[in-house]
Amino acid sequence: MNPIGTSETITHNRRRFLGTAAMTLAAARLGMLNPANAQPANPVDLPATNPGAKTSFGSVKQTDAGVLNIGCAEAGLANGPVVILLHGWPYDIHSFVDVSPLLASAGYRVIVPYLRGYGTTRFLSSETFRNAQQSAVALDIIALMDALKIQKAIVAGFDWGARTADVMAVLWPERCKAIVSVSGYLISSPAGNQTPLPPKPSFAFWYQYYFATEVGRAGYVKYLHDFNKLIWQTASPKWKFDDATYDRTATAFNNPDHVDIVMHDYRWRLGLADGERKYDDLEKRLAAFPVVTVPTITMEGDANGAAHPPHHRRGRPQHTAGGPPGVCTSCDRRRRLLTAPDS
């Protein structure tokens, strides 16, 4: 299956990239690869959606999984094929508030968890290291699947969520029926991120360098609400969201571990914070940039204010070759391309 290219991208904003029928089409295309296991409704028969009309998931369920008690919104039939939708920073489960009912109406069981450090997700122990390295976050979702007795799922996400989907697909492909990854291959490594970038992409990652300082941490704490609102504005320059839309998500940043998780994520990426030794073998495997072999669709917004990679010919998705997520620093290294079996 060829990934979705930029010409087929259907959104002008980063947060609601899956808040349209396009995500349903993507999931349906992947789900119908094995009709014996999943027979979702024909995507063309889905009801029209009005982005922004739906504002709530209703109740959020809590599930102990691994080191966390994870808050999840759910929709759809309990016995339907599973789709797990993963948000990024600085967003939350409301990124999927429009698409969840569409997927549910297509016959899927939809699970939308708060990542560690967001919303109602909490660490079970105060002694657990507040770690946000890529393998640890991916293991959270594997643990959630185990706790919910889900053997296999379609996993879709953007930003941290896309990275998590990528990591799950290469480390635990047997748990991924397929993935949908916005901006493509976002697996990176602290060593790879030591390569200096040209000025323009460096400027786009200004917040990562800001977070590398104690002044940056203090600034994020003091101006948390306004800081993340600025990221929304700069990452999605054509999205005219209102205060109510932002405030619904902003409550997720009041999580007691949010700042620690965000700081560790960006500092770990740059090699300025250690991960945990128990994940060393997983990170070593990820540092080799293994190819994704499960069926895959990628998307890229056509009005993305965040740094994003160049496009590859013949439907090849974007990829990262050692630089910060979304920045391709070595396009000739084809081994690092995110691929589907028939691409």
Order of alpha helices (4+ residues) and beta strands (2+ residues): alpha-beta-beta-beta-alpha-beta-beta-alpha-beta-alpha-beta-alpha-alpha-alpha-alpha-alpha-alpha-alpha-beta
